[in-house]
Amino acid sequence: MLPQTDNLNFLFDSFSKYTGGIEQYGSTVLKLKVDNNPALTCRWKLSMIVSNNGWVNTDQWNTLATYGTGGGAANPTIDLLEIRITNNCGTPMPGVNNTWRSFAIPPGTGDVIDIINDPAPTPVTTAGMCTSQVNGAGTYLGLNYGEYSFTIDYRIKPGLTYIPGYYNLSVKFCLTE
């Protein structure tokens, strides 16, 4: 068995990959277990955050190395990374569920994509019945697997406008009460 890594690599080594892009399906699967707190009304929010690890130009990917001057004259920006979030019940927010989305720029305005963010508590009503916008107590381990598991796909389609190089971004998920 190969060792697991938290990194996804997109290697653009042909013109067809630059123009057609690369997609990585099911690269991240989130499985949630949210315990009930009888003293409080259980309600949670799930967000996806992109960061270049504090590099100066926060709307750009972090440059690790460049490979000459061929290609374009710009470093890739965070909106180059596209994500699609799905689950069996379609519980992610409208406009996010099963839709390719990118992080917007300028920095500070689009570095977060909310996956679940309903201001009202939405508990699971019936086990296995796919309640929409679930943000209450529950688990992927039971009959509500569809509401509490999320699959994330990634896509990059750079074209030939960026400086060739080795770049990175951090993508983090934040589950908050």
HELIX and SHEET records of a PDB file:
HELIX    1   1 PHE A   15  GLY A   20  1                                   6    
HELIX    2   2 ILE A   78  LEU A   80  5                                   3    
HELIX    3   3 TYR A  145  TYR A  148  1                                   4    
SHEET    1   A 4 ILE A  22  LYS A  31  0                                        
SHEET    2   A 4 SER A 149  ILE A 156 -1                                        
SHEET    3   A 4 LEU A  81  THR A  86 -1                                        
SHEET    4   A 4 ARG A 101  SER A 102 -1                                        
SHEET    1   B 2 LYS A  33  VAL A  34  0                                        
SHEET    2   B 2 GLY A 138  THR A 139 -1                                        
SHEET    1   C 3 VAL A 112  ILE A 116  0                                        
SHEET    2   C 3 LYS A  45  SER A  51 -1                                        
SHEET    3   C 3 SER A 170  THR A 176 -1                                        
SHEET    1   D 2 ASN A  62  THR A  66  0                                        
SHEET    2   D 2 GLY A 165  ASN A 168 -1                                        
END                                                                             
